[in-house]
Amino acid sequence: MKNLKISTRLSGAFALLVLMLVGLAVAAMAQLSAMRAATADISDNWLPSVEVVNSIDAQTSELRLIVLTHIMNTDEAAMAKIDQQLLAGRAKMAQLRKTYEALISSPEEKKLYEEFASNWAKYISVNDTALAHSRKNENDQAKAIVEGESAKLYVTSGEMLDKLVKLNSDGAAEAKKVSESTYATARNTLLIVAALAIALAIAAALWLIRSITAPLSRAVEVADQVAAGDLSAHIEVTSTDETGQLLGALQRMQQSLVRTVSVVRQNSESVASASAEIASGNNDLSARTEQQASALEETAASMEELGSTVRQNADNARTANQLAMSASTVATQGGEVVAEVVETMKGINASSNKIADIISVIDGIAFQTNILALNAAVEAARAGEQGRGFAVVATEVRNLAGRSAEAAKEIKSLIMASVERVEQGTLLVDKAGSTMTEVVTAIRRVTDIMGEISAASSEQSAGVGQVGEAVTQMDQATQQNAALVEEMAAAASSLNSQASELVNAVAVFKLAHDASSSYNAPRPGNTSSFKPVGSSAARPALSKPKATTAKAPAQSKPAASLAAPQAPAPKAAKAGGNDDEWESF
């Protein structure tokens, strides 16, 4: 049994408990089903039968009362109303009987009900005869029937209904006794099964505790010996369960610790020697890092001056761009004004042409007037003395027509000269408009070029700024590297000291074959005189880097140097390393 897994033991114990619970549940369900059947028989059969029989009894009384009321009345309308009540009552009686017939559960009950049904049919037939006399107002004959044969049948029906009530009441009482007996049996059965389950559970728990705690106690004892540094204890594995596997794991852990402690003792001196060589190499690296930091500072200063010059050029380009845009705006406005002048000159030219046309009309009128004056003079000469006065007037009109024609010719010549000058002016204005359009186009091209120059200057300024920032970041990174190199040197010195402490720490372990008990711990190298090159006091021009991510104390990682204890010790770095060594680092 001790070789069984703990999971198998637990599974078996819990399976046993589950089987007992299942048995308990099955027994409980069987007893509960019996109790439910007895209770259902009472609630679904006996009690409803009693209620329905009582309702039938009450309905018989109501129907008899309706018949007596009908016999006592002589009014046809009242009797018709009572007939309707009688029909409704008999329909209700039929429904109650139908309900009860579905509840009959025994031959005795069925026999009693059939006797009641037969007697009730006779009672209805006799009552129908009495009602027939009542409808004819033969109340005495009807009364005699009701008080005679009908009364006997009514009493017999009531007695039969009482027997049915008693039969169902007795059945309910018997079902109650069966239910109580079933409850007592179920209670006793459940108590016995529960007691048996508890006893088996206690036995299984004791067995599990004893089979698990004993091996675990041995495992705790071995773990305490290992924690105290005693690796010489003998661990015996006597089972293959989980506790046996735990003891086997402790055995393998003990053997692994023995090997590890032996290796650590042998490689601690190598770690101390390697840490001294790392410190020497870090000193050389620190000096070269300072030189690179100084060069980057000078580069950063030069980039700052170049950035200032580029920013000034960008500002000048933006100013020139704004002036070109202003000139373009003014030229555009001048072009619009010239276009308006062109339009105005075209209007003046059109008006002059219209005036010339009007003068031509006036000249024609003067010519026609002169001809009319000549005709008038001819007619006056023909009239002789009588037309002399008319001839004088015609002469004056002719003179006026001649003067008008001369004046019209002068005005026409002036207008034609004016029209020629207006046309010349229009041509000049058109040329001026074309010239202004070309000027506006040229200024716009200049504006676009200046905008491109301004944009290029801005991009150049941004690029120079980015380069400056990159150089500044490189300077900061170099300064941080210098600080990290100093910390690495300090860590190497601390590592040398911790190597000795590590030897002293593993010396507390007691091995089974302590052949290395006389092993001498390596003496730490003389690192007290170590001084990192390039400290912050030696380079005041450098800003102190924020190497927060590399500020972990050297003592927090003593095990890191033991990750590969059998690796060969690194060669010491040459103090006079060249640039190639710096790049390879």
Secondary structure as the mmCIF struct_conf table of DSSP 4:
data_model
#
loop_
_struct_conf.conf_type_id
_struct_conf.id
_struct_conf.beg_label_comp_id
_struct_conf.beg_label_asym_id
_struct_conf.beg_label_seq_id
_struct_conf.end_label_comp_id
_struct_conf.end_label_asym_id
_struct_conf.end_label_seq_id
TURN_TY1_P TURN_TY1_P1 LYS A 2 ASN A 3
BEND BEND1 LEU A 4 LEU A 4
HELX_RH_AL_P HELX_RH_AL_P1 ILE A 6 ASP A 41
HELX_RH_PI_P HELX_RH_PI_P1 ILE A 42 TRP A 46
HELX_RH_AL_P HELX_RH_AL_P2 LEU A 47 MET A 72
HELX_RH_AL_P HELX_RH_AL_P3 GLU A 76 GLU A 101
TURN_TY1_P TURN_TY1_P2 ALA A 102 LEU A 103
BEND BEND2 SER A 106 SER A 106
HELX_RH_AL_P HELX_RH_AL_P4 PRO A 107 ARG A 135
TURN_TY1_P TURN_TY1_P3 LYS A 136 ASN A 137
HELX_RH_AL_P HELX_RH_AL_P5 ASN A 139 ILE A 145
HELX_RH_PI_P HELX_RH_PI_P2 VAL A 146 SER A 150
HELX_RH_AL_P HELX_RH_AL_P6 ALA A 151 ALA A 227
TURN_TY1_P TURN_TY1_P4 ALA A 228 GLY A 229
STRN STRN1 ASP A 230 ASP A 230
BEND BEND3 ASP A 241 ASP A 241
HELX_RH_AL_P HELX_RH_AL_P7 GLU A 242 ALA A 383
HELX_RH_3T_P HELX_RH_3T_P1 GLY A 384 GLY A 387
HELX_RH_AL_P HELX_RH_AL_P8 ARG A 388 VAL A 506
TURN_TY1_P TURN_TY1_P5 ALA A 507 VAL A 508
STRN STRN2 LYS A 510 LYS A 510
TURN_TY1_P TURN_TY1_P6 ALA A 512 HIS A 513
HELX_RH_3T_P HELX_RH_3T_P2 ALA A 515 SER A 518
HELX_LH_PP_P HELX_LH_PP_P1 TYR A 519 GLY A 525
TURN_TY1_P TURN_TY1_P7 SER A 528 SER A 529
BEND BEND4 VAL A 533 GLY A 534
HELX_RH_3T_P HELX_RH_3T_P3 SER A 536 ALA A 538
TURN_TY1_P TURN_TY1_P8 PRO A 540 ALA A 541
BEND BEND5 LEU A 542 LEU A 542
HELX_LH_PP_P HELX_LH_PP_P2 SER A 543 PRO A 545
HELX_RH_3T_P HELX_RH_3T_P4 THR A 548 ALA A 550
HELX_RH_3T_P HELX_RH_3T_P5 ALA A 554 SER A 556
HELX_RH_3T_P HELX_RH_3T_P6 PRO A 558 LEU A 562
BEND BEND6 ALA A 563 ALA A 564
TURN_TY1_P TURN_TY1_P9 PRO A 565 GLN A 566
BEND BEND7 ALA A 567 ALA A 567
HELX_LH_PP_P HELX_LH_PP_P3 PRO A 568 LYS A 574
TURN_TY1_P TURN_TY1_P10 ALA A 575 GLY A 576
HELX_RH_AL_P HELX_RH_AL_P9 ASP A 579 SER A 584
#
